[in-house]
Amino acid sequence: MIEHDVIIVGGGLAGTRAAVEIAKTDPRLSVAVIAKTHPIRSHSVAAQGGMAATLKNVDEADTWEAHAFDTVKGSDYLADQDAVEILTREAPDVVIDLEHMGVLFSRLPDGRIAQRAFGGHSHKRTCYAADKTGHAILHELVSNLRRYGVQIYDEWYVMRLILEEGQAKGLVMFRIRDAQIEVVRAKAVMFATGGYGRVYNTTSNDYASTGDGLAMTAAAGLPLEDMEFVQFHPTGLYPVGVLISEAVRGEGAYLMNSEGDRFMATYAPSRMELAPRDITSRAIVKEIRAGRGIHPDGSAGGAFVHLDVRHLGQEQIMSRIPFCWEEAHRLVGIDAVHQPIPVRPTVHYSMGGIPTNINGQVRSSPDGLVEGFFAAGETACVSVHGANRLGSNSLLECVVYGRRTGATIAQYVQDRKFPHVDEPRYITEAQQKVQALLDKPGQYRIDQIRQAFQDCMTEYCGVFRSESLMQEGLEKLKAIRQQAESIYLDDKGILWNTELTEALELQSLLLVGEVILASALNRRESRGAHSREDYVDRDDPNFLKHTLAYYSPAGVEIRYMPVTMTRFEPQERKY
Ligand SMILES: Cc1cc2nc3c(=O)[nH]c(=O)nc-3n(C[C@H](O)[C@H](O)[C@H](O)COP(=O)(O)OP(=O)(O)OC[C@H]3O[C@@H](n4cnc5c(N)ncnc54)[C@H](O)[C@@H]3O)c2cc1C
């Protein structure tokens, strides 16, 4: 049996930052990072616009308290304010720390780190590396893994969390190359498995964002928090859905409807294009529904609006947002220097996730903790984003809470013994599961079921929701889950059988989708990204609380948990 003091699943920003912290704190510990991709191909590498921190390089009036307030207001008051305080107070320090590791941020003429405007932030505080920030940070962190001797298992797929008697003891994984199954035991297990964008048919996320960590946690009987809050990013490139970064609006781009109006004046007059994402996404959908969307031939009534950067001029476009220009050019043939970019909302981020306390330890209930189990990054819900995340706060969360969780784990494993794990039992069960998938005589291909599922989630649990719509969605989902029992794999081999991972990922997606729908159905109010047409107002007396959803094959049970308030009283949210 493989054993490490600490195993971290996920090679994105959260997992790698935690691993570096543990190895730096106590070089004697054996630390491993497991990823189903190569770590450098984690979705973090695609992050574009930047990372917020009150360095005050551009705006001296900025303070961490202002950052905290913007974050809490942006969250529609659902964020836990103790967690937000940590996030925003530690932000400048983690940026400097990354710089010392070698991250090349963009600069001001005097050599200090440059900062730009971002949606929902009241000051210019987003640090960036052009529009390739995730790339710059992740490459340095992965280099540092090697420097500190962290063992990397790349292209291993983790299929099960071993949780016994309220303690995480290890996991079961297989090597994608040859389906070799291994059990790993550890004194601490950390999940940093990223988001679930692939639950929907249009997303900015990579193909690996299938919510596996969430599904494994829920399947082990642990709750998932606030899963109804799915972030739609306003500017997905039409029709492909890939991201056109908020940095584009941070640099001054306009959103225009078919009448050539900057319609954000109607929805958020003081912030215009830099309103938070939930508000901007709803505005775009409303414009499209009202017939003021645009068709590819330029006529009214189509399915997208325009994002216009022409007034910025070629030099600013090419120096500040070159990657966005390239995406539009490469994917839909638009030269943004001379033409507006077609955009519409695309699924982008998961506000909810595995519930943790402020040290990254996973919760089993509102006041219980799981021994030996930690989580950070997009898969976790600590909760700093509440009902709606502000742009450039996620990379920050990964680094602040990755570092913090790493520090906690380095202490936690001291003087602890390896747990007992019944290796043969777990190997046999995993082998049977894999064999059963390979042998399936079913009638549906994986992508048929996946597409039907993604269409179902998009139609019945999208930007706007209602009781009847979501009830119908749950019924449809039940039928799809039944059909998913009868999938078949074309490839019956074990060498590089990517269909096998897709079949397992499909199981993750289906479970996560059901939890999202059930959580959304139970929240009878509109808050942040969760917008109900039958309950249009926020309802603090009844719903200023976190959802905890417990999955079982029989259904999803919903409980609630209080929100931590420290300094900001809920107010009406206006921009
Ligand atoms: C296009 C795009 C642009 C963005 N831009 C910004 C931005 O400018 N600023 C900002 O703050 N945020 C941005 N975000 C959000 C931010 O990038 C992510 O929330 C963050 O990077 C997530 O990091 P992570 O470490 O939690 O997970 P990820 O980087 O998603 O990594 C997940 C890891 O888990 C591994 N994994 C998952 N399941 C398994 C399994 N079953 N077995 C083994 N390994 C597994 C994967 O291989 C991967 O290594 C952006 C997101 C997208 C999609």
The ligand as an SDF file (V2000), in Angstrom:
LIG
                    3D

 53 58  0  0  0  0  0  0  0  0999 V2000
  -11.3320   30.5620  -17.8260 C   0  0  0  0  0  0  0  0  0  0  0  0
  -11.2720   30.9360  -16.3690 C   0  0  0  0  0  0  0  0  0  0  0  0
  -10.7040   32.1270  -15.9830 C   0  0  0  0  0  0  0  0  0  0  0  0
  -10.6390   32.4850  -14.6330 C   0  0  0  0  0  0  0  0  0  0  0  0
  -10.0720   33.6750  -14.2910 N   0  0  0  0  0  0  0  0  0  0  0  0
   -9.9710   33.9860  -12.9760 C   0  0  0  0  0  0  0  0  0  0  0  0
   -9.3300   35.1880  -12.5750 C   0  0  0  0  0  0  0  0  0  0  0  0
   -8.8220   35.9650  -13.3870 O   0  0  0  0  0  0  0  0  0  0  0  0
   -9.2570   35.4790  -11.2530 N   0  0  0  0  0  0  0  0  0  0  0  0
   -9.7820   34.6440  -10.3040 C   0  0  0  0  0  0  0  0  0  0  0  0
   -9.6740   34.9510   -9.1180 O   0  0  0  0  0  0  0  0  0  0  0  0
  -10.3800   33.4860  -10.6570 N   0  0  0  0  0  0  0  0  0  0  0  0
  -10.4820   33.1460  -11.9680 C   0  0  0  0  0  0  0  0  0  0  0  0
  -11.0900   31.9690  -12.3160 N   0  0  0  0  0  0  0  0  0  0  0  0
  -11.4740   31.0130  -11.2650 C   0  0  0  0  0  0  0  0  0  0  0  0
  -10.2250   30.3030  -10.7490 C   0  0  0  0  0  0  0  0  0  0  0  0
   -9.3230   30.1320  -11.7960 O   0  0  0  0  0  0  0  0  0  0  0  0
  -10.5400   28.9300  -10.1730 C   0  0  0  0  0  0  0  0  0  0  0  0
  -11.6020   29.0130   -9.2650 O   0  0  0  0  0  0  0  0  0  0  0  0
   -9.3250   28.3700   -9.4410 C   0  0  0  0  0  0  0  0  0  0  0  0
   -8.1890   28.4340  -10.2690 O   0  0  0  0  0  0  0  0  0  0  0  0
   -9.5670   26.9350   -8.9970 C   0  0  0  0  0  0  0  0  0  0  0  0
   -8.3720   26.3970   -8.5020 O   0  0  0  0  0  0  0  0  0  0  0  0
   -8.3510   25.0380   -7.6980 P   0  0  0  0  0  0  0  0  0  0  0  0
   -6.9710   24.8430   -7.2320 O   0  0  0  0  0  0  0  0  0  0  0  0
   -9.4310   25.0500   -6.6870 O   0  0  0  0  0  0  0  0  0  0  0  0
   -8.7710   23.9220   -8.7630 O   0  0  0  0  0  0  0  0  0  0  0  0
   -8.2620   23.6150  -10.2960 P   0  0  0  0  0  0  0  0  0  0  0  0
   -7.2380   24.5600  -10.7610 O   0  0  0  0  0  0  0  0  0  0  0  0
   -9.5150   23.4720  -11.0900 O   0  0  0  0  0  0  0  0  0  0  0  0
   -7.5800   22.2150  -10.1260 O   0  0  0  0  0  0  0  0  0  0  0  0
   -8.2890   21.0300   -9.8350 C   0  0  0  0  0  0  0  0  0  0  0  0
   -7.3010   19.8870   -9.7580 C   0  0  0  0  0  0  0  0  0  0  0  0
   -7.9510   18.7200   -9.2630 O   0  0  0  0  0  0  0  0  0  0  0  0
   -7.5900   17.6040  -10.0370 C   0  0  0  0  0  0  0  0  0  0  0  0
   -8.6710   16.6120   -9.9340 N   0  0  0  0  0  0  0  0  0  0  0  0
  -10.0110   16.8260  -10.0100 C   0  0  0  0  0  0  0  0  0  0  0  0
  -10.6750   15.6580   -9.8820 N   0  0  0  0  0  0  0  0  0  0  0  0
   -9.7410   14.6930   -9.7080 C   0  0  0  0  0  0  0  0  0  0  0  0
   -9.7950   13.2800   -9.5380 C   0  0  0  0  0  0  0  0  0  0  0  0
  -10.9480   12.6130   -9.5250 N   0  0  0  0  0  0  0  0  0  0  0  0
   -8.6280   12.6020   -9.4110 N   0  0  0  0  0  0  0  0  0  0  0  0
   -7.4320   13.2450   -9.4510 C   0  0  0  0  0  0  0  0  0  0  0  0
   -7.3400   14.5920   -9.6170 N   0  0  0  0  0  0  0  0  0  0  0  0
   -8.4710   15.2920   -9.7420 C   0  0  0  0  0  0  0  0  0  0  0  0
   -7.3960   18.1780  -11.4310 C   0  0  0  0  0  0  0  0  0  0  0  0
   -6.5960   17.3260  -12.2140 O   0  0  0  0  0  0  0  0  0  0  0  0
   -6.6820   19.4920  -11.0890 C   0  0  0  0  0  0  0  0  0  0  0  0
   -5.3070   19.2670  -10.9060 O   0  0  0  0  0  0  0  0  0  0  0  0
  -11.1680   31.6070  -13.6550 C   0  0  0  0  0  0  0  0  0  0  0  0
  -11.7220   30.4020  -14.0380 C   0  0  0  0  0  0  0  0  0  0  0  0
  -11.8070   30.0780  -15.3780 C   0  0  0  0  0  0  0  0  0  0  0  0
  -12.4840   28.7800  -15.7470 C   0  0  0  0  0  0  0  0  0  0  0  0
  1  2  1  0
  2  3  1  0
  2 52  2  0
  3  4  2  0
  4  5  1  0
  4 50  1  0
  5  6  2  0
  6  7  1  0
  6 13  1  0
  7  8  2  0
  7  9  1  0
  9 10  1  0
 10 11  2  0
 10 12  1  0
 12 13  2  0
 13 14  1  0
 14 15  1  0
 14 50  1  0
 15 16  1  0
 16 17  1  0
 16 18  1  0
 18 19  1  0
 18 20  1  0
 20 21  1  0
 20 22  1  0
 22 23  1  0
 23 24  1  0
 24 25  2  0
 24 26  1  0
 24 27  1  0
 27 28  1  0
 28 29  2  0
 28 30  1  0
 28 31  1  0
 31 32  1  0
 32 33  1  0
 33 34  1  0
 33 48  1  0
 34 35  1  0
 35 36  1  0
 35 46  1  0
 36 37  1  0
 36 45  1  0
 37 38  2  0
 38 39  1  0
 39 40  1  0
 39 45  2  0
 40 41  1  0
 40 42  2  0
 42 43  1  0
 43 44  2  0
 44 45  1  0
 46 47  1  0
 46 48  1  0
 48 49  1  0
 50 51  2  0
 51 52  1  0
 52 53  1  0
M  END
$$$$
